[in-house]
């Protein structure tokens, strides 16, 4: 099965939340900074539970954090 191209707005959301660091977001979501780095770079897709924890850390709906990127042909 082909991997879905999932994008995220983590960097932008961190910037708009008092320039939150990756470590601060990791602490709020209960993961390591390296996990946040991997998600932010698009190298790792979080579990549904982690995706919701990240959205809750920002106080924003899940679809404002993660989105399906358009396929490039």
Protein Blocks (a to p, Z undefined) as FASTA:
>chain_A
ZZdddddfklmmmmmnopiafklmmmmnopafklmmmmmnopaccdfklmmmmmmmnopa
fklmpccddddZZ
